[in-house]
Amino acid sequence: QKEVEQDPGPLSVPEGAIVSLNCTYSNSAFQYFMWYRQYSRKGPELLMYTYSSGNKEDGRFTAQVDKSSKYISLFIRDSQPSDSATYLCAMTDAGNMLTFGGGTRLMVKP
Amino acid sequence: GAVVSQHPSRVICKSGTSVKIECRSLDFQATTMFWYRQFPKKSLMLMATSNEGSKATYEQGVEKDKFLINHASLTLSTLTVTSAHPEDSSFYICSARVSGAGNSPLHFGNGTRLTVT
């Protein structure tokens, strides 16, 4: 079993839909959680960074962490075609190493 | 804006030659940088941790003589793929933390697509 599991997709939604992207993990020591967006042939771009359980909102993006269930989510409201990308979750226990999920490919169709 | 700059963005080389990729931290000093490799439709694979002023730390299975890392200053790390072969063709991405704290997020460069013919 991988340390971080993420559905590879692709996830296809119509423009304007609410998108839910998720990761599960097995290491209870993880405390810091990140979401990255990666466009084709580009490096990952940091979208959200959260610590421990709870919600964090930034514009159309909401990151949610449930440490008791070892489950994190990224919600995208009013999705746009420009949101089409691969979304990677990442997490760490405050050591140097990040553990990444495999990424979910999202396609938002106009 | 970008905090990590990577160059070149794309390089094509012949088998047997060496290629150098540069990674620069912009407006901050990075004592540690990380080099990743990414295969198509796959996640990031950590290759090595680049330490300023000392030897890099390589992940298991990564050949240190093949992938030479030099971190000569607080803003520059280089990855040299030596005697490149077609199987080295991949997307290489560097990253760094703006803050040295181990819990701070990584910021990535835009990657270098290497094609070895």
Interface residues (C-beta under 8 A of the other chain):
Chain A: P8 Q31 Y32 M34 Y36 R41 K42 G43 P44 E45 L46 Y49 Y51 L88 A90 T92 A94 G95 N96 M97 L98 F100 G101 G102 G103 R105
Chain B: V4 Q6 T32 K41 K42 S43 L44 L46 T49 F91 I93 S95 A101 G102 N103 P105 L106 H107 F108 G109 N110 G111 R113
